[in-house]
Amino acid sequence: MTLLEADIGTEYIIKDIVTHDDELDNFLFTLGCYTGEPITVISRKRNSCVVSIKDGRYNIDKYLAGAITV
């Protein structure tokens, strides 16, 4: 399942990230968003999700949330 389908407030482990963009992959890695890392969806809006990765909270768009498999 992707982050778009994940339950709010439940911690998941990232299984895969498929973006087809090396620059975006590197950016996510610098945020701590990579395979095997815990992630939690804090809230969901129409075109974005707020997620918690490590000690940070990030707002990611719908496209990116659909690219992260948990």
N, C-alpha and C positions, 0 to 999 in steps of 0.2 A: 504494500500500500504506500501511497505517497503522503506527504505532509498535508495535502488538501483533504485527505480522507481520515487523517489521524484525529484521535480524540483530544480535546483541549484539556491540558493539565496532566496528561499521561506522559511519562518519560519513555522514549523509544531509543533504539540504537540504530544509527545510520547504516544501512546495508549497501547502498550504492548511490552515486550521483552521476547522472547522465545529462551533460549540458552541451556536448559537442563544441565547446569553446574553451581552449586552454587558458586564456586569460581569466575567464570566470572561474575555472577550476582552481587556479592559483589564488585568486581573491578569496574564495571560500576556505581554502586551506589556511590562509593567514587569519581568518576568523576562528579557526578551530573546527570547521565543519568538514569532516572527512569520515571515511568508512571506519566503523567501530566506535565512533564517538556518540555519547548520549545527547539527545535533543528533545526539547519539550515545546509543544505549541502552546503559547500563552493566550493568544486570541486570534480570531480570524475575522477579516473584513471582506468586502466584496472583491477587491483586487489584490489583497495582500494578507500575509500572516505575520504575527509577531512571534518569534521563537527565542528560546533560551538555549544558548550553547556555552558550556562552561559557566563563567560568571557574567556573561554579557547577554543583552537582549538586542535582537536585530529585527528590523522590519524587512521582509523579503516579498517580492512580487509573486503573483500567481504562477507565472512561468517557472520561476526558480523553485517554488514550493512543489510544483508538479514534477520537477526533475530529481527531487531528493526522495529516495525510497527508504522506508523504515521497516 
